[in-house]
């Protein structure tokens, strides 16, 4: 059967973080039931159209999926299993905030089949957590990891953020070492992106918050690469590090351009070469609006996405697969650009793969742009 991944968006949160521009809505607990009824209806609507698929991965994202009653997560998975067969080793991830977890909830998630937790720790410094608008404390992160293990979870990710206004190198080192001390097998280390329209963007514009310069950001990224690598968590994507066997299979579907179906408000999909999305507002989603901006990708679209996504991973771009998929060698028309980038230490080509070096990963967007423009 054809593998399919499910992304399920839970757009509710207790409060909005200062940097967040995702579709998440605080203070709307009264709409939880209505929302999940709509989501379950959307899921049923795909029963016939995707009948030949087997679920390989599931990812509950948000928002804060661990804020809502655990019964909603249990019912969503139960209903999905009635529609599609699940692979025996399906990876089922639940994203959550350490401040919303209880042992009772965690036990319910395990009973429902959730086998991977992704916790938004972000920092182990209470001052930085407060400035970000996070609802948890540093102490709650460790407590959440311990409760998760007591509930039977071994596959646990911690999200950490760097390039934060006011964050020192010592604070970043402390965050990395604190995550390693908890023994989690996966860490995602993300650079802050100041998104337009967020409270963080307003602080930066007014001068209240000052983001670090490129050299400082690159130094923080390098520190993560060094410390996590020395501890046995190998980088497998620009921002993701894992012990062998604990890589996020769901996220690898995105980077490898596999098929995934997004359910819920603001969810995006790629199914059989067609991209589409759901409305970003809760009101439009609850009104029944679905499948916006459906677009069948052209060969040029697929080539651009393949280059952009594969070079995020340490596996890199498979040049033989490129030639087989698109009918032309990747090198054709790009010889000079490849030579410049290789001599500059931004890429390495070996064993039929083009890979970005650590230096190249610091400027991945620029490397991809140069390779795209070289073929025009």
Helices and strands as residue ranges (DSSP letters): E 2-10, E 12-13, E 25-26, G 29-31, H 32-45, E 53-62, H 70-83, E 85-96, G 98-100, H 103-112, E 116-122, H 126-132, H 138-150, E 156-162, H 169-181, E 186-191, H 199-206, H 214-230, E 234-237, E 240-242, H 249-255, E 260-263, E 268-271, E 274-277, H 282-286, E 292-296, H 299-310, E 317-318, H 319-326, H 335-343, E 347-350, E 353-356, H 358-362, H 364-374
